[in-house]
């Protein structure tokens, strides 16, 4: 998942960092030895001075660089001045830091909404276009694209509206920012737990139980990703799994339902003010899909194909559950899925997920991930945690955090040079962002004066923690997740875009997941796994029979998985396609579930949308995950033909796709990389199907 700190303004003026800063006096983080000198107010004042400079340029002297390009410069500067300590609201252990960070985030968001509606800046751009047509006609590449996007985005920001309508739009957008911050905070700070007895947890991994508090013989089970996943996969007691599943689907509670439904009304009002039928049409306009109708067509094409696989999966899983329970009438329930899949994998393919973990200690996984990507893409990573971490420019917020520099080893103008940095924050803790994501904290860019800014990324994960002398042991799906998130990191780090607006992951939302999804393929390749998968005790390489079983079992439940993703995407769209935004989100979620999935269950007692963070960050955009999987599978095919460890294939991909960011439309990048239009074939093959 990409969780860039960039805020795509509803106005659409820019893609710029949301985060802002609090003063060093607001809180003194234990491991952040210094804080950036600017407060949020200082950062805003600095940006306003840059705006004044642009506005003051005489009409006859306007150029692209001192007017339009200068907008990218000022926004990039604001991003650099405001990203880090807002990001800390997602990861810092101290409540005072998180609270100050979130308050500053609101100020930064409000500033950006106002920025998209400044008439003096808008008039400066229009003046350049009107008075210097010869220079405008000569613009090419990123400069031409940036001007086109800027003019388009001013229209989407309401600059062609009457003052009263524009003022209301401003209020709506600021309230959306506020609600988004509150929604995310409630998810991050949720403390839901489940009380389960030893009998209910019989058969669960001892390593998981060992880490749980016990009170009078009752386990206090948190819902962190490693704990929840391990129990849902390995706990034989169905009632225990149901309790866990229900609790997991009720995180963040009804307070977030209220926030979400307010936000949906505001998203709809925003679309109405700007003349769109609904929020989904407004949001998709700037994505690959271009409009909601094309997303509908995508689902109409894919769902009937996948339904065949999902129905076969449902029959297989149900039959196996009936065999396990000796109940000929047993039905597969959502809380059964991971357990039945795990048991089927062990029974049918001789693959025990807990045994697989023993071959993926965290240090070996990191070595393997780093080794593969350094070789493929001509890079070198250096751990500089002790040398640089904790400085004013590179704070460490927890003892687990590690900082790396990236050097370019590939032939070219940056060979041998430092080209970026990234953080790893790998393990769960209280009040930390609870899923897996990559943040683009700073983007690569070349300023109008030629100054080069190097990117900074952060991978925030929640993998199984080390236990005493026992290292962190990752399940294969966790390894896949790690590779996925690192795919986002590479997208950020190797960017060669000149302008901040198009750098790294600043591409269409329905393409941004494709590079990371493509990189998941590497953890299914025998040659790749043999480079790093070693038993944590003996150093024994990954057994061929075990790997063969995993590969054979790869498509187990793939249809059910795909339909689950369809459900999330269609639910998101269901919320964002009403004209007035008046939606009972729980009723829609309940009604849609049996319609889209093959389960007969209706989730009446849940309100999982309360903790579905994508509903605020990927508004009308969760379809992107399945949409981009099609392209990811197609892109991976070239590697499969040339070799997953082939550096030539890696550099071709680096140069054609991930270095380009949003400098061209994703559809153009894909066609250039593939040498043809994208096809469904590889995607369906990955699901274990044919077209």
N, C-alpha and C positions, 0 to 999 in steps of 0.2 A: 504494500500500500504506500502510495505517495502522500505524505502529509507536509507538503512544502509550507514554509512559513509565509509563502506568498498569498496575498489576498487578491483574488481576481475581483476587482470592483464590480459590483452590480452595474455600475456605470460603464464598466469595461474600459476605462481610460488606460489602465495599466495593469501589469501583474507585478505586485510589489510586496515586500515583506510586511506582514501584519505586525510582528513583534515590535515592541518599543521598549523603553527602559524605565527603570525606577532608579532612584538615587542610591548611592552606595550606603547612605545612612538608613535606608528603609529596612534593611536586614543585612546581616553579615554572614553570608554562607560559610560554612565550615571549610569547604575545599576551594571556594572561589577566592583566591588570595587578593584579587583586585577586580573592580567592576569598571566598565567603560565610563569615561568621564561625562558623557552626555546623559542628561535626563530626557524623558520624553518631551518635555517642554523645550529643552535645548535643541533636540532633533527637529522638532516642528519649526522652531525659529530659524534654524539653519536652512531648512527646506524653503521656508518663505522668502529668505534672502535670495536663494537661487531663483525663485519664481520672479521676484522683483527685477532681478538682473535680466531675465528673459523678456519680461514685459517692457523694460526700458529701452530695448534695442530700437533705434530709429527704423521706420518702415523701409527706407531705401537700403539699409545696411543688413537687413535680415538675410540669413543663410540657413541651410538645413542644420548645420552644426550649432549655431548660436540660438536657434529657436526650437526646432523639432527634436534634434538630437540632444539638445540641452535638457529636454523633458526626461529623456531616458537617463541622462546623467544624474539629474536631481532625484529621480525615483530610486535609482540604484544606490545613491548616497544615503537616502533615507532608509533603505533596506539594510545597508551595512551598519548604520547608526542604531538600528532598532531591533535587529533580529535575535541576538543571542539571549537576552534576558527575558524576552517574551517566551521564547522556546523553553526556558527554564520552568515556566508554569506547568509544563507537561512532565517534568522529570525531577524537579528539585524536592528533596525530602522535607524542607522547612515550609510550613504553612505561610509564614510572613512573606517569604520570597514569592511563593505562588500567588498570593493575594495581590501583592504589589505589582507583579508581572501582569496579572489579568486586568487590573485597573488601567495600567498603561496601554494594554492591548486595545481597550475600548477607545482611549484617546487617539491612538494611532489609526484605528479603523475609522473613527469620525473624521479625522483629518483627511484621510484618503477619499472618503465620500465627498467632502467639501471640495477637495482638490479637483475631482472630476467635474465640478460645476462652476469653477472659477471663470467668469466671463472674460477677465483680462487675459488669461492664458489662452483661452479658446480663441479670442480675437487675434492674439499674436500669431497663432497657427494659421487662421484664416487669412490674415494679412500676408503672411509668407506665401501662401498658395496663390492668392490673388495678384500680388505685386511682383512675383518672381516666377512666372510660368516657365521661363526657359530653364531655370535651375531645376524646377520640379520635373520637367519632362526628361531631364537627364539622370534622374535618380534611378538606381538599380539595386538589386539584391535586398539586403536587410533595410537599407534606408528607405527604399520605395515601399517595402512591406510595412515598415513602422509608420510611415505617414498614412498609408491606407488604413491601417489598424487604428491609428489615432483618430482619424476623421470618423470612421465607423463607430468607434467607442464613445466619442463625444455625442453622437446621435443616440446611442444606447444609454448614455448618462442623462439624457433629458434636455440637452442644450437647445433642442428645437421646440421645446415645450413652452407654454406660457409660464410666467413667473410663479403663479400660484400652484400649478401642477408640479413644477420643478421643486418647489419648496416642500410639497407633500412627499415627493419621491425621496428627497433628502432625509426627511424624518423616517420614512419607511426603511431606508437602507441602514441608517444608524441603529434603528431598533433591531433589524435583522442581525447586525454585528453583535449587539448586546446579548441577544437571545442565543446566538451561536456560542459565545463564550460561556454563558451560564449552562447551556446544554452539555458542553464538553466537560466542564468542571464537575457537574453532578455525576457524570459517568466515571471520571477519574477518581473521585473521592467516595464512590460507592463502597460500602463495607459489608455487603450482603454475605452471609455465611449460612451453612446448613449443618444441623446437628445430626450425626449419624452414629449408630451403635457399632460395636466391633462386629456383631453378627451381620449387620447390613453391609459392612465393608469387607467381609470375608472374601478372600481371593484377590483383593486389590493389591497392587505392588507394595511390598514392604518399604521400599525406598520412599514412596509417596506418603504412606501412613506415618513413617518415622518423623516427617517434618511437620505433622499436624498437632496442634495443642489438644490435650485430652483433659476433660473435666468430668470427674466422677464416672469414668468409664465410657464417656460419650466424646466422640471426636468432633472438634470444631473445624469444619471444612470450608476453607475459603474458595473463591471462584476464580483465582488466578489461572491463566492459561495452562501452565504445566500441571497443576493439580486437577483442574476440571477435565482436561483431555485424558490424563492418565486414568482417572476414575471412570469416565464415560466409556473408555475402551476396555477396561479390565474388571469392572465391578459386576459380578454375576447377578446380584440382587436387583431385579427390575424396579422395585419400589424405590430403592436408593437412587438409581439412575433417574427415575422420574422426578424425585425431589430435587436432585441437582439440576436437571434440565429446566424444571419450572422456576427454580430460584434464579437460574442464569437468564431466563427470559423475562424476569421481573426486575432486573437491576435498574437503578436510577429512578424507578418508581413513577407514580402518577404525576409527580412534579415535572418530570420531563415530557410527559404526554401533553400537559398543559402548555409547556414552552413550545413543543413541536407544532401543536395545532395553531398557536398564535403565529408562529413563523410561517406556516403554510399559507395562512390568510394574507400575510404581508408579502410573501413571494407572488401570490396571485394578484394582489393590488399593484405591485410593481409592474407586472406584465401588462395589466390593464391600462395603467397610466401611460405606458410606452407603446400601446397599441397592438399588443400580442394577444392571441386567443387565450393563452394560459402560460404558466411558468415554463412548462416543458418546451414550448416553441421558442420562448425567449432564450432559455439556456442552451438549447441544441444549435442555435443559429451560428455560434462561433466554434462548433465542434465538427468532427468529420461527418457526423450524421446530417448536419445542416438543418434538419427539422424533425419534429416528432413523428411525422408520417414515415420517414425512413427507418426510424427505430422500430415502429410497429411492423414494417415490412420485414425487418431483420428477425424479429421474434416469430412472425408468421411463417417464415421460411424454415427456421431452425427448430422450433418446438415440435412439429410433427415428426421430424427425423429423430430427435432425441427421445421422444415419447416411446418409441419402439424399444430402445435400450433401457429406459427407465422401467418399463413394464416388465421386461425380462429380469432386471435387477430385483424388482419388488417380489416377483415370484420366487426367485432364488433365495432372497433374504427371509421371506416369510416361511418358506419350506424349512429352512435351516432352524429358524426360531421354533417352529413346531416340533422339530426333531429334538432340539435341546430341552424343551420344556415338557415334552410328551403331551402336548395339548394340541389336538388336531384342528382346533378352531382359533388358535392364537393368531393375532394380527400384528404386523410390524408397526411399531410406534416410533415417533421421531427420536425418543430417547434410547431406542434400541439400536439405532443405525451404527454407531461407532463400535459398540460391543459386538454386534453380530458380524460386522465387517472384520473385526479383529479375530473373532473365533473362526470365521470362514477361512480367513487367510492362514491361520494355523492349521486348520483341519484339511483344507483342500490343497494348500500350496506349501505346507510345512514351514511357514514363516511365523515366527513368534516375535512380535514387536518389541518385547522386553529384551529378547536376545539380540535383536538388531541394534538396540541402543548401545550395547556393549562395544560395538565397533565404531561408534561415533562420539568419542570424547571431544569436548569442545575444542581443546587445543589442536587436535588433529584435523577437525573440521575447518578451523580457521586456517591452518597450514594448507589444507587442500584447496579451499576457496581462494586463498591468496595465490597459491602456486599456479592454479589454473588461469586465473584472470591476469596475473602478471605476464605469463607466457603468451596467452592469446592476444592480449592488447598492448604488449610492449610497455609494461609499467613496472615500477618498483615501489613497494610500500616500506616505510621505516617507522617503527614504533618510537614516538618521541614523547610519550606520556610523561616520563620523569624529567626530560630536558625542557619541555615547553608547557606542559599542562599546569594550570593554576596561575598563568600569567594574566595580565590585563586583557590581552586579546584572545586568549584561549583558556577560559576557566574550566575547571573540573568541578562537577556538581555532586559527585559521589565517588567513593573509593573504587568502585567497579569500573569506572569509565576509563577508556583508553583512547589515545589520540595518535593518528598516523599521518605522516606526510606521504604524498604520492609524487614520484619522479617519472618523467617520460624517458623511456629507453628506445622508442621507435625512431627511425630516421626521420628527420624533419626539422623545422625551425626551433622546436622546443626540446630537442633531444638533450638529455642530461639535466634538464631544468626541473625545478619544483613546479608542478602544475596544479596542486590542490591539496586539501587535507580532509580527513573524515574522523568522526568519533564512532566508537562502539560502546553502547550501553546495553548490556546483554540480558540482565536478570530482573525478575519482578521485585517490587517492593511497594509498600503502602503509598498510596496517592500518586503513583507513577502512571503515566499513560499505559493502558492495560492490554494493548494489542501489539502489532508489529508495524513499524512504519519507518520511512526515511524522510528526513527534513532537509531541504535545500536551504541552508542558512545564509550562504553567500553564493552568488552566481559568477561565472566567468564573464568578463566583458572587457572591451577596450574603449576607454573614455574618449571624448572628442579631442583631448590633448595627447592621446596616445598611451595614457597610463593603463596598465593591465591589472585587473583585479582577478585574483585566483579564487576558485570556488572552495567552499567549506560545506560538508554534509554531515549529518548525524543519523546513525542507525539506532533506533530505539526498539528493543526486543524484549521478550519475556520468556526466555528459555529456562529449562530445568536448571536449578541452581546446584552448585557443588555441595556435597554433603560430607563435611569433615575431610577425610583423606580421599573420599570418593569424588572423582571429577564430575563436572556436568556432563551427563550422557544424553545425547539428543536422539529422539525418535527420527525415523527417516523423513516424516512429514515436516519435522522441525528443520532438518537439514535443507529440505526443499524450500521452506520459508526463508531461511538464511540466504540461500542463493537468490531467491526472488528479491529480497530487500536490497541485497548488494547490487543487483541489476539496476535498481534505481540510483544507487550511489555512483556507479560507473557512469550512468547517464548524466549525472551532475558534474562529475569530476573531469571527464574528457571533453567537455564542450569546447568548441572553437568559435562559438557565436561571438560576434562583435558587440551586440547590444544586449543589455540585461533582459529586455522584454522577451527575447527569443532563446535565452541561454538554458542549457541543461534540460530539466524536466518541464520547462515552460513551453510545452507543446499542447496540442488539443487534448482535452481531458479523456476522450474516448480512444486515444492512442497511448497515453502516458504509461499505462500498465503493460503494454505489449513487450517492451524490451526486458522487463523484469520477469514477466511470464515466460518469455522465451528461454531465459536463463535457468528456469526450473528443469529443463530437459537434461541438464548436465548430471543431475543426481540420479538419473536412471541409466547412465552409460557405464558399462563395466570398466572400460579403460580409465575413465575419470575416477570412479570409486576406488579402483586399485591403486591410485596415486596417494590416497590418504586414509581410507577406511581400515583401521587397525584395532584389534581388541585392546581395550584399555589396560588390561593386566598383562597379557602375554605378548602383545604386539603381532599376533597372528593376523594375516590379511583376511579380508572379507571372504568367507567361504563361497565358492562358485555356486554350489547347490542352493545356498540361501539367497544369493543374488538372482539366480535363475527363477526361484520361486517368487521373489518380489516383483520381478519384471512380468512374470506370468500373471501375477495378481494385480498388476497396475490398474487395469480397467474394471476391477471389482467395484461395483456400485457407482461407476462413472455417470450413468444416466440419472441416478437419484441425486448425485452431487450437482449435475448440470441443472436439473429442474429446481433444485434448491436455490441456485443462483438466478434462475429465471424468476423465481418467486420474489427474491429481494429486489431485482430490477423492476419488475412489473408493479410491485408494491410502491416503490419510490415514484414511479410514473403515475400510478393511480392517485397518489397524494397530490401530484403537481399538474394534473390536467383538468382540474375543475376551474371554471371561470372566476368563481368567488372565493375559492380556497376553504370553503366550509366543509370540513372532512372529519368524520368520526374515525380517527386513525385505527382504533382497535377493531371496530366493526369491519372496516375494509380489510384489515389484516386477517381476520377470522374467515371472512367470506372467500377471500382469494386463495387461501392455502389449499383446500381440496380441489379447487379449480385448476391450479397450476401444477401441483405435485400429484403423485400417485398415492399419497397417504389418504386414508379416509378420516383421519383425525382432524378435529377442529380445535384450534388453540384458544378455547374460550377463556381460560384463566390466565392468559399471558398478555403482556404488552411489551414484547421484545423491542418494539420500535423506540422505546424510551432509552435504550442503550445502543441503538444502531447509529453510531456517530456519522456515518456516511450520509445520512438524511439531511444533515446540515452542511457538510463539507462537499458532498458530491451531488448537490441538489439536482434532481431530474437527470442524474448522471451515473447511477449505479449500474445501468445497463452496460457501461463501459467495460466492466470486467469480462463479460462474455463476448462483447463486440471485439475487444482487443485480443482475446484468446485466439480468435480466428487468424489474425495477423501474426501473432506470436508463433503459432504452429507452422505457418507458412515460412516465416523467416528462419526457423530452426532447421527446416528441411535442407537448406544449403549446407549447414554444418554437418548434418548427418551424412550427406553425400561426400563431403570433402574430409571429414574427420572432426570430432568434437574438440580435439586438442590441436587442431591445425592453425598455426599462427597466421598463415596467409588468409584463411577464412575469417579469423578474428580481426585482423587489421582492415579487411574489406568491410566488415560489419561496423567496426569503430568509425571508419571514415564515411560510410554511407548513411548510417543511422544515428548512433548515439552521440557522435560529435556535433551533429547538425542541430540538435534541439528543435526549436520551432522556427528555424530560418526559412523553411519551406513548408507547404501543407504536407501533412503526414501521408496523404494519398500519393503525392509526388515522390516522397522519399521511398515509400514502399515499392512503387513501380520501378524506380531507379535501381533499388537494391535487388528486386526479384527479376527484373528484366521482362516483366509481364504484369498483368492485373492479378491481384490476390485471388486465391481460390479456397474453397471450403475443405478440400480433400484431406489435407494434413490434419486439420482440426478434428474431423470425423474419425480419422484413423487413430488419433490419440484417445478418443473415447471408446475405441474398440469397435468402430462402425465403418461402413463404407456408404458412399452417397447413393 
